[in-house]
Amino acid sequence: MFAVLGKDITFEIVGSPSSLRIARAYDYAMHKVVQAPPRLQWIANDLAELDLELTFHVRFTHPLAQLNAVYAAANDHLARALVFGNGVHRGYWVITNVEEKPGHLADDGSIISLAVNVTLQEWVLGAEVDPSAPPNPTT
C-alpha cells in the first residue's frame, strides 16, 4: 500500500507514484509608500496543495473500482486523513481535481491500466464555520 485517504480509498499502485508534488504559498500584502519602495506585510500561509499521479493496474487492484472511489470521495466533499504506507500522517485533505487517462484497454474496452491525477487541498481542522453560533463579543 502506498497511501490511504480516509478509510475507504487505498492507493494500491504499480511501484510508486510517477509524480508527487506538494506546493505551499505564502500571502503578502503590498503597501505603496510615497516616494519609497513598497512594503510587504505577511498576511497568512495559504493551504497546501498536493498533486499525485497514480497508475492503477489490474494485476494489483481493480482500476475502475479505485477510480469510482476517488470520484465518490470528491463528490461527498468531506475532508479525509492522508496516511502514507510508512505511517506518516500528512493531515486532512479534500479532493479538488481528478483527471483520468486510460493507459491500456482490452479489446472489449475494459480497463487494464489507468493513470489518474488527483489534486488534494489541505483542510485545516477547526476552520469550519457554525452559522448558528452566537457572534463574538466586541472588546
C-alpha positions as CSV (number, residue, x, y, z in Angstrom):
1,M,0.0,0.0,0.0
2,F,1.3,3.4,-1.0
3,A,-1.2,5.5,0.9
4,V,-4.7,5.6,2.3
5,L,-7.1,8.6,2.0
6,G,-9.8,8.3,4.7
7,K,-10.9,4.8,5.5
8,D,-12.1,3.7,2.1
9,I,-9.6,4.9,-0.6
10,T,-6.4,2.8,-0.7
11,F,-3.8,3.7,-3.3
12,E,-2.5,0.4,-4.4
13,I,-0.3,1.3,-7.4
14,V,2.3,-0.1,-9.6
15,G,5.6,0.8,-8.0
16,S,5.4,4.3,-6.6
17,P,3.6,7.4,-7.9
18,S,5.1,8.7,-11.1
19,S,4.7,12.2,-9.7
20,L,4.2,13.6,-6.2
21,R,4.1,17.4,-5.8
22,I,3.4,19.4,-2.7
23,A,3.1,23.2,-3.1
24,R,2.8,25.8,-0.3
25,A,2.3,29.5,-0.9
26,Y,2.5,32.5,1.5
27,D,0.4,35.6,1.2
28,Y,1.8,39.1,1.5
29,A,0.0,42.4,1.1
30,M,1.9,45.2,-0.8
31,H,1.6,48.7,0.7
32,K,2.6,51.6,-1.5
33,V,4.6,54.2,0.2
34,V,5.0,57.8,-1.1
35,Q,8.5,58.3,-2.6
36,A,9.8,54.9,-1.4
37,P,9.7,51.3,-2.4
38,P,6.5,49.4,-1.4
39,R,6.5,47.5,1.9
40,L,5.3,43.9,2.3
41,Q,3.2,42.6,5.2
42,W,2.8,38.9,5.7
43,I,-0.9,38.0,5.9
44,A,-1.1,34.2,6.2
45,N,0.1,30.9,4.9
46,D,-2.1,29.5,2.1
47,L,-3.4,26.0,2.2
48,A,-1.0,23.3,0.8
49,E,-1.8,21.6,-2.4
50,L,-0.8,18.0,-3.2
51,D,-0.7,16.5,-6.7
52,L,-0.4,12.7,-7.1
53,E,-0.1,11.0,-10.4
54,L,-1.1,7.3,-9.9
55,T,-1.2,4.3,-12.1
56,F,-3.8,1.6,-11.3
57,H,-3.2,-1.8,-13.0
58,V,-5.4,-4.9,-13.0
59,R,-2.5,-7.1,-11.7
60,F,-2.6,-5.1,-8.4
61,T,-6.1,-3.7,-8.0
62,H,-9.4,-3.1,-9.7
63,P,-8.7,0.2,-11.6
64,L,-12.4,1.1,-12.2
65,A,-13.3,0.5,-8.6
66,Q,-10.3,2.7,-7.4
67,L,-11.4,5.4,-9.9
68,N,-15.0,5.3,-8.7
69,A,-13.9,5.5,-5.1
70,V,-11.9,8.6,-5.9
71,Y,-14.9,10.2,-7.6
72,A,-17.2,9.3,-4.8
73,A,-14.8,10.9,-2.3
74,A,-14.6,14.1,-4.5
75,N,-18.4,14.2,-4.7
76,D,-19.1,14.0,-1.0
77,H,-16.8,17.0,-0.3
78,L,-15.5,15.6,3.0
79,A,-12.0,16.1,4.4
80,R,-10.1,12.8,4.8
81,A,-6.9,11.9,6.6
82,L,-4.0,11.1,4.3
83,V,-1.7,8.5,5.7
84,F,1.3,7.0,3.8
85,G,2.2,3.3,4.0
86,N,5.0,4.1,6.3
87,G,2.6,5.5,8.9
88,V,3.2,9.2,8.3
89,H,0.0,11.2,8.7
90,R,0.1,14.2,6.4
91,G,-3.1,15.9,7.7
92,Y,-6.6,16.2,6.3
93,W,-7.3,16.8,2.6
94,V,-10.2,17.3,0.2
95,I,-10.1,16.2,-3.5
96,T,-10.3,19.3,-5.7
97,N,-9.5,17.8,-9.1
98,V,-9.4,14.4,-10.8
99,E,-8.1,13.6,-14.2
100,E,-8.1,10.1,-15.7
101,K,-6.2,8.8,-18.7
102,P,-6.6,5.1,-19.7
103,G,-3.2,3.6,-20.3
104,H,-4.1,0.2,-21.7
105,L,-7.5,-1.1,-22.7
106,A,-8.6,-4.6,-23.6
107,D,-10.2,-5.4,-27.0
108,D,-13.7,-5.1,-25.4
109,G,-12.9,-1.6,-23.9
110,S,-12.3,-2.8,-20.3
111,I,-9.5,-1.0,-18.5
112,I,-6.2,-2.8,-18.0
113,S,-4.2,0.2,-16.6
114,L,-5.3,3.7,-15.8
115,A,-3.3,6.8,-14.9
116,V,-5.1,9.1,-12.5
117,N,-4.0,12.6,-11.5
118,V,-5.6,13.6,-8.1
119,T,-5.2,17.1,-6.7
120,L,-5.7,17.4,-2.9
121,Q,-6.2,20.7,-1.0
122,E,-5.3,20.9,2.7
123,W,-8.2,21.1,5.1
124,V,-7.5,22.9,8.4
125,L,-9.3,21.3,11.3
126,G,-11.3,23.8,13.3
127,A,-11.8,26.1,10.3
128,E,-15.4,25.1,10.0
129,V,-18.0,27.9,10.4
130,D,-21.0,27.3,12.6
131,P,-23.8,29.5,11.3
132,S,-25.8,29.0,14.5
133,A,-23.0,30.2,16.8
134,P,-23.5,33.4,18.6
135,P,-21.4,36.4,17.4
136,N,-18.1,37.1,19.1
137,P,-18.4,39.8,21.8
138,T,-16.8,43.1,20.9
139,T,-14.0,44.3,23.1
